[in-house]
Amino acid sequence: MKRFIVFCLLIFLINVAFAQQKQQVESNKKTVEAFFIALEKQNFEDLKRIFTVDAKQINPYIPNGFPSVLDGREAIYKQYSSLPQQFSRMQFPREIYATEDPSVFFVHFKGKIDIIKGGMYENDYVGIFKLRESKIYEYTEYFNPIVMANAFGISLD
């Protein structure tokens, strides 16, 4: 009888742990989705709220003359809040994937961005989001720098 009670208790604890992990995944996925919604609506105050104070955005393939790292929530906010000066409308069709780690998400997305001076900037992206307490503390963005350079007349030398 004791073994049965211990077994039932163990099953209960495993189910509780699984439910907590599932809840963490859902909460973090909502935060990643909120990142894209804030960009699309150009609501940069919302964007600011979903990053930790010490957050970092890493752009490993960004052309020279642009920051490869944005250190801190304020730097990230400053970068994104300046986008309306160049872009009128931004859309990011996306697929968000959870990983085995409930605090890490992989996102494949496209940027469909109307340029104020005319034309459209379209690029393919991969984003890796790392979260702590349902806030983004690290975001790494991979994209094709050749497409960016061609769209904005930037030299890749």
DAJO-V759798 format. One line per field, one symbol per residue. ss: DSSP state (A for helix, B for strand, O for the rest). phi: phi as a letter, one per 20 degrees, with the letter a starting at -180 (. if undefined). Layout:
ss=???
phi=???
This chain:
ss=OAAAAAAAAAAAAAAAAAAAAAAAAAAAAAAAAAAAAAAAAOOAAAAAAOBBBBBBBBOOOOOOOOOOBBBOAAAAAAAAAOAAAOBBBBBOOBBBBBOOOOOBBBBBBBBBBBBOOOOBBBBBBBBBBBBBOOBBBBBBBBBOAAAAAAAAOOOOO
phi=.fffffffffffffffffffffffffffffffffgfffffeldfffgffedfgefcddcfdffgndfecdengfffggfffefffdceccccgbcdcfdfefdccdcdbddccfegfoncdcbdcccdddcclmcfdbcdddbefffffffdmeeef
